[in-house]
Amino acid sequence: MKTISWNGTEPENPLVPGDSTERDSVKIVNALFTGLVEYDPQTAEPRMAAAKSIESPDSRVYRITLNPGWTFHDGTPLTAAAFTDAWNYTAYGPNRLQGAEYLSHIDGYEATQSGAADTLSGLKVIDDLTFEVTLSAPFSAFVTQLGYAAFFPLPRAFFTDRAAFEAHPVGNGPFAFASHTPGENIVLGRYDAYAGARKPKVEGVEFRFYRMLEDAYADVVANKLDYLDFVPADALDGGRYKTELAGRCVSKPYMGVQSISFPLYDERYGDPRLRQALSMAIDRQYVIDKAFDGDKMLPDGLVPPIVPGYGGDASGELCTYQPEKAKALFEASGFEGPIELCSNDDSANQVWIDAACATITAALGVEARYAPVPTFGEFRKLINEQKMTTAFRSGWVADYPSIENFLNPIFRTGAAVNGSGYSSPEVDALLARADAAPTEQEGWELYRQAEKQIIQDMPAIPLWYQKVESGWSTRTGNVTVTPLLQLDLFDVTLED
């Protein structure tokens, strides 16, 4: 069986789309499910998938018609109710799903979040293949958003026995669940009744879990692993991976930013001068050269240049190396060291964190050091429960191609992945005005204003815009890495 192996980590949560917000869970969910829209693997432009049409006269009321003939992996039909039921379940606050905030534009969201209602008033099923969505205000990026996991459908089986679904997820995507060995892998097999326009060429996917990225790299070099998302830092040093994976590697920009965030619920980090000081104490070019063989891009804000809506120069000098200004701001803040940067220890982050700490120590004259937690799951738990006591590694890979996606989910008060606890009435107001703009393009300027204000507050320090350095085995062909950092599982091939 031609099953492609792809590195990853054990998912943070069971594979319920509305509860899958971290990258390694999303890539598995994306193979199991298909949404109303999908994203072009070359450009990330949205296009119809399970939806036949999505129409709106005013960017507030949307009429969605499904393509006929789609089924879930258990053979049950994909209906309008499969979407509305899934969205209602995700939005219902007592269910505590991490992706709920993505549905916040739909009318009735506040009532479902509070538990006062168990269905969104803005959803109305017309017939088996048609439903209507009414938003609380116009939101021109809504159609673009609909290819994200939080908007995927769920079969009736989920609602009758969620525990059974979590043990054996049932989707409507190109691959169906086969097995899960905790700590080792999740295996999917091709769903031959898949109704999408594109069909996978491989017969299955194994998401293989590695404790250390270096182990995954060694396996791809030895042709024991078929696809590797990221080359580890030690293989980037001197461009070693380009020799060891000659003819089977790629380096290209994607819609991602690496950052360091602060637990703003801890009063020690409450002074923006401290946060600005740490940003200007990091010699980003030194860190990029030392840890990544120079293969990242210096940032000028929170939004990478390839993202629709990017405006440029949102940060001024705050994302440049200014050791003297940094030291003056740091001393004015009164922060008592040491400075600690936290990350999970089961992925290759220590090299760049150590390099960043060295430049901070040199600039500020105060010790900066790496503070690891053992696993990604433990790391995310500390962030989600607001129990971080240090600055911590963060970052963002676009869920969908829009400047809005780099701001609303992370920096709006109470947003889905606002791990820092940041809250600004001024930013919230700008984001709300941008959301309600008549077209996406008209909202961009307001999003850019919000981005500049967020940078001044500095709840997160942009470190660099991401480039992906991926590698694959000699038997793997037709590799396309999308701007959303996904391997295109439709085009990829495996030789015997």
Secondary structure, 3 states (H helix, E strand, C coil): CCEEEEEECCCCCCCCHHHCCCHHHHHHHHHHCCCCEEECCCCCCEEECCEEEEECCCCCEEEEEECCCCECCCCCECCHHHHHHHHHHHHCHHHCCCCHHHHCCECCHHHHHHCCCCCCCCEEEEECCEEEEEECCCCCCHHHHCCCHHHCCCCHHHHHCHHHHHHCCCCCCCEEEEEEECCCEEEEEECCCCCCCCCCCCCEEEEEECCCHHHHHHHHHCCCCCEECCCCHHHHHHHHHHHHCCCCEEEEEEEEEEEEECCCCCHHHCCHHHHHHHHHCCCHHHHHHHHHCCCCECCCCCCCCCCCCCCCCCCHHHHCCCHHHHHHHHHHHCCCCCEEEEEECCCCCHHHHHHHHHHHHHHHCCCEEEEEECCHHHHHHHHHCCCCCCEEEEEEECCCCCHHHHCHHHHCCCCCCCCCCCCCHHHHHHHHHHHCCCCHHHHHHHHHHHHHHHHHHCCEEEEEEEEEEEEECCCEECCCECCCCCECCCCCEECC
